[in-house]
Amino acid sequence: MDEITAEGAVERALALLDEARRTGTRRLFGIAGAPGAGKSTLTALLAERLPAGSCAVVPMDGFHLADVALERLGRSARKGAADTFDAGGYVALLQRLRTQLPGDEPVWAPMFERDLEQPLAGAIEVRADVPLVVTEGNYLLLDEGPFAQVSGLLDARWFVEAPEELRHEWLIARHERFGKNPEKAREWALGPDEDNARLIAGTRDRADVVVRMS
């Protein structure tokens, strides 16, 4: 399996874009990886470096179940685990994006608002003329339940990795930035997040390429 840097990822994304434009067929590609590995950072870099209007970013995190649902299901303490997402809804969105044709109405996707720690419906517009769609999330390569359908809907599958110590550092800092005190941030990053990271690590071999973040 190829291992590339973030700059190499930009080159590959540009190649996918060229392919989409040459064939007149949209390309979807996914970026998977553990919590804090740098998926959102890489996605932001791609959005910045690709030509304006050429791509849409549709994160899996928009399909987080709302806190009220997690509380009802007794899953609040595991928020971020695979069964705390509407995986079927995510798959349905990817299917719509694959079949969207020129002239069709825009597809509206949800996003996850980190300041609220809640999903927001209909927040991301994907126009029919956008040739490249990037989706990122923890469980894109999971071979269980509805998530098992995701890989087959993607034209390329990337797995993002960062050194464990650095990944933990980034993750703890993110939790603090969005409201957790240092103790709770570390506890969550090394507890529920780490449980999820171990599951996600087992999906690495299903990727086409590994992107090293540092």
ZALO-587717 format. One record per residue (C-alpha): residue number from 1; residue in one letter; x, y, z. Coordinates in pm, 1 decimal, always signed. Example, Ala and Ser with C-alpha at 12.3 -4.5 7.8 and 13.67 -1.06 7.14 Angstrom:
// residues 2
1,a,+1230.0,-450.0,+780.0 .
2,s,+1367.0,-106.0,+714.0 .
//
This chain:
// residues 214
1,m,+0.0,+0.0,+0.0 .
2,d,+130.0,+344.5,-92.9 .
3,e,+214.0,+588.7,+186.4 .
4,i,+212.5,+958.3,+99.3 .
5,t,+235.4,+1298.2,+266.2 .
6,a,-33.0,+1565.5,+276.9 .
7,e,+127.7,+1727.1,-28.0 .
8,g,+108.2,+1395.9,-208.7 .
9,a,-258.8,+1379.5,-115.8 .
10,v,-317.7,+1717.2,-281.3 .
11,e,-159.4,+1583.2,-602.1 .
12,r,-381.4,+1274.8,-593.7 .
13,a,-692.1,+1484.1,-535.4 .
14,l,-602.1,+1702.1,-834.5 .
15,a,-562.8,+1386.9,-1043.9 .
16,l,-909.5,+1268.7,-938.0 .
17,l,-1048.7,+1608.2,-1028.3 .
18,d,-884.9,+1594.0,-1373.1 .
19,e,-1030.9,+1246.0,-1422.2 .
20,a,-1379.4,+1365.9,-1325.1 .
21,r,-1361.3,+1657.9,-1563.7 .
22,r,-1219.5,+1446.4,-1847.1 .
23,t,-1491.6,+1182.3,-1817.9 .
24,g,-1774.7,+1414.1,-1717.6 .
25,t,-1845.7,+1185.3,-1422.1 .
26,r,-1834.4,+1291.6,-1058.4 .
27,r,-1573.3,+1132.5,-832.9 .
28,l,-1633.6,+1060.7,-464.8 .
29,f,-1343.5,+985.9,-235.5 .
30,g,-1325.7,+915.9,+133.6 .
31,i,-1077.5,+997.8,+407.2 .
32,a,-1088.0,+764.9,+708.9 .
33,g,-881.1,+752.8,+1026.3 .
34,a,-885.0,+755.1,+1404.3 .
35,p,-1009.2,+1049.6,+1612.0 .
36,g,-749.2,+1326.3,+1605.2 .
37,a,-544.9,+1175.5,+1320.6 .
38,g,-582.6,+1483.4,+1099.7 .
39,k,-878.1,+1401.5,+873.2 .
40,s,-1037.6,+1745.0,+903.6 .
41,t,-698.9,+1916.6,+867.9 .
42,l,-627.3,+1727.5,+547.1 .
43,t,-976.5,+1792.7,+413.5 .
44,a,-939.3,+2165.7,+481.0 .
45,l,-604.7,+2163.4,+298.0 .
46,l,-761.6,+1995.6,-3.7 .
47,a,-1052.6,+2240.9,-9.5 .
48,e,-801.0,+2526.6,+1.1 .
49,r,-573.0,+2391.1,-270.8 .
50,l,-831.4,+2262.4,-517.7 .
51,p,-978.5,+2513.0,-764.7 .
52,a,-1266.7,+2714.9,-622.9 .
53,g,-1601.9,+2548.1,-678.1 .
54,s,-1449.6,+2217.7,-789.0 .
55,c,-1522.7,+2015.3,-476.0 .
56,a,-1772.3,+1978.0,-194.3 .
57,v,-1684.8,+1845.4,+150.6 .
58,v,-1944.3,+1622.7,+317.8 .
59,p,-1826.8,+1496.0,+659.9 .
60,m,-1966.2,+1177.3,+809.4 .
61,d,-1992.4,+1363.2,+1142.1 .
62,g,-2312.0,+1530.7,+1023.0 .
63,f,-2479.2,+1196.2,+1090.2 .
64,h,-2404.2,+1197.4,+1463.3 .
65,l,-2718.5,+1113.3,+1656.7 .
66,a,-2834.8,+1412.1,+1860.1 .
67,d,-2772.3,+1407.2,+2234.7 .
68,v,-3143.4,+1362.5,+2305.6 .
69,a,-3138.7,+1040.9,+2098.4 .
70,l,-2816.4,+916.6,+2259.8 .
71,e,-2963.0,+970.4,+2604.5 .
72,r,-3278.7,+780.7,+2511.1 .
73,l,-3068.1,+492.9,+2374.6 .
74,g,-2828.8,+491.9,+2671.9 .
75,r,-2525.4,+566.0,+2450.8 .
76,s,-2422.0,+913.3,+2568.8 .
77,a,-2108.8,+782.9,+2741.0 .
78,r,-1996.0,+632.7,+2407.7 .
79,k,-2067.0,+933.2,+2184.4 .
80,g,-1849.9,+890.1,+1876.2 .
81,a,-1875.9,+509.5,+1864.1 .
82,a,-1999.7,+353.4,+1540.3 .
83,d,-2350.5,+291.7,+1674.6 .
84,t,-2393.0,+658.4,+1771.2 .
85,f,-2426.2,+758.5,+1404.1 .
86,d,-2710.7,+726.7,+1154.4 .
87,a,-2502.9,+504.5,+927.4 .
88,g,-2797.9,+421.2,+702.5 .
89,g,-2867.7,+790.3,+648.0 .
90,y,-2503.3,+849.1,+558.7 .
91,v,-2508.4,+567.2,+303.4 .
92,a,-2828.9,+706.7,+152.3 .
93,l,-2663.1,+1047.4,+113.6 .
94,l,-2361.3,+898.0,-64.3 .
95,q,-2595.0,+708.7,-296.6 .
96,r,-2773.7,+1034.1,-382.9 .
97,l,-2442.1,+1204.1,-448.6 .
98,r,-2334.4,+921.9,-680.2 .
99,t,-2652.7,+943.8,-887.0 .
100,q,-2692.3,+1324.2,-891.8 .
101,l,-2694.2,+1439.7,-1255.0 .
102,p,-2629.5,+1774.9,-1424.6 .
103,g,-2942.9,+1983.4,-1395.0 .
104,d,-3062.8,+1807.6,-1078.5 .
105,e,-3154.0,+2005.8,-771.7 .
106,p,-2878.2,+2050.0,-509.4 .
107,v,-2837.6,+1780.1,-247.2 .
108,w,-2834.0,+1914.8,+108.0 .
109,a,-2617.4,+1735.2,+363.7 .
110,p,-2594.9,+1776.6,+741.0 .
111,m,-2290.5,+1901.4,+928.3 .
112,f,-2167.1,+1863.6,+1286.0 .
113,e,-2145.6,+2191.5,+1474.6 .
114,r,-1862.9,+2149.6,+1724.6 .
115,d,-1952.0,+2456.2,+1929.7 .
116,l,-2294.0,+2299.3,+1994.3 .
117,e,-2167.7,+1939.4,+1978.8 .
118,q,-2478.2,+1864.4,+1772.3 .
119,p,-2563.0,+1781.0,+1408.6 .
120,l,-2731.8,+2043.4,+1191.5 .
121,a,-2957.1,+1925.5,+909.6 .
122,g,-2943.6,+2075.2,+560.8 .
123,a,-2625.7,+2276.1,+623.0 .
124,i,-2405.5,+2177.9,+326.2 .
125,e,-2512.3,+2237.2,-33.9 .
126,v,-2377.8,+2004.0,-302.0 .
127,r,-2459.8,+2137.8,-646.6 .
128,a,-2506.8,+1896.1,-934.9 .
129,d,-2219.6,+2052.4,-1130.7 .
130,v,-1954.8,+1990.0,-861.3 .
131,p,-1716.7,+1727.6,-1008.0 .
132,l,-1547.9,+1612.2,-685.5 .
133,v,-1700.4,+1523.7,-348.1 .
134,v,-1479.4,+1460.2,-44.4 .
135,t,-1619.9,+1279.0,+256.0 .
136,e,-1429.7,+1213.0,+577.9 .
137,g,-1498.1,+1028.4,+900.7 .
138,n,-1394.2,+755.2,+1137.6 .
139,y,-1587.2,+461.3,+998.7 .
140,l,-1572.8,+488.0,+619.5 .
141,l,-1383.2,+157.9,+593.4 .
142,l,-1570.2,-31.8,+866.3 .
143,d,-1692.3,-367.8,+739.0 .
144,e,-1993.4,-391.9,+971.6 .
145,g,-2358.9,-292.2,+946.8 .
146,p,-2462.0,-12.8,+707.6 .
147,f,-2106.8,+127.2,+711.2 .
148,a,-1997.4,-180.3,+512.8 .
149,q,-2167.8,-24.6,+206.7 .
150,v,-1962.1,+295.6,+217.1 .
151,s,-1639.2,+166.4,+60.5 .
152,g,-1819.9,+47.4,-252.7 .
153,l,-1965.0,+395.7,-306.6 .
154,l,-1621.5,+560.3,-314.9 .
155,d,-1381.4,+597.2,-607.2 .
156,a,-1080.5,+627.2,-374.6 .
157,r,-1023.7,+541.1,-9.2 .
158,w,-756.0,+709.3,+200.9 .
159,f,-652.1,+632.2,+557.6 .
160,v,-495.8,+915.3,+758.3 .
161,e,-235.7,+838.2,+1024.6 .
162,a,-35.0,+1045.5,+1271.9 .
163,p,+214.5,+939.8,+1542.9 .
164,e,+11.8,+825.2,+1844.8 .
165,e,+158.9,+1077.2,+2087.1 .
166,l,+89.6,+1361.0,+1846.2 .
167,r,-259.6,+1231.9,+1768.9 .
168,h,-343.5,+1224.5,+2140.6 .
169,e,-203.1,+1574.9,+2181.6 .
170,w,-415.3,+1707.6,+1893.8 .
171,l,-724.4,+1528.6,+2021.1 .
172,i,-693.4,+1652.2,+2378.5 .
173,a,-637.4,+2007.0,+2253.7 .
174,r,-950.3,+1982.0,+2036.2 .
175,h,-1162.6,+1863.0,+2327.6 .
176,e,-1035.3,+2153.0,+2536.9 .
177,r,-1102.0,+2399.5,+2254.5 .
178,f,-1464.2,+2291.7,+2241.7 .
179,g,-1539.2,+2310.4,+2611.0 .
180,k,-1392.4,+2021.2,+2809.4 .
181,n,-1159.4,+2100.6,+3097.0 .
182,p,-806.8,+1951.4,+3067.8 .
183,e,-886.1,+1653.1,+3290.3 .
184,k,-1208.3,+1562.6,+3107.0 .
185,a,-1043.2,+1620.1,+2769.5 .
186,r,-763.9,+1375.5,+2848.1 .
187,e,-1003.9,+1125.2,+3003.6 .
188,w,-1227.0,+1123.0,+2695.2 .
189,a,-938.5,+1113.5,+2446.2 .
190,l,-772.7,+816.6,+2617.8 .
191,g,-1103.3,+645.6,+2701.5 .
192,p,-1395.2,+635.9,+2453.2 .
193,d,-1191.7,+790.7,+2170.8 .
194,e,-913.6,+535.5,+2214.4 .
195,d,-1162.5,+246.6,+2210.5 .
196,n,-1288.5,+376.5,+1877.8 .
197,a,-933.0,+429.5,+1748.7 .
198,r,-850.3,+62.0,+1803.2 .
199,l,-1154.7,-42.5,+1599.7 .
200,i,-1066.9,+203.5,+1322.8 .
201,a,-704.3,+84.0,+1309.5 .
202,g,-838.0,-254.8,+1201.7 .
203,t,-983.7,-96.5,+885.8 .
204,r,-651.9,+45.2,+761.1 .
205,d,-585.0,-238.1,+514.9 .
206,r,-905.3,-157.8,+326.1 .
207,a,-764.3,+176.9,+214.3 .
208,d,-597.6,+240.9,-120.8 .
209,v,-337.2,+470.8,+29.0 .
210,v,-215.6,+588.8,+371.4 .
211,v,-161.5,+962.2,+424.5 .
212,r,+96.9,+1043.7,+689.7 .
213,m,+23.1,+1356.8,+891.2 .
214,s,+285.8,+1521.3,+1112.4 .
//
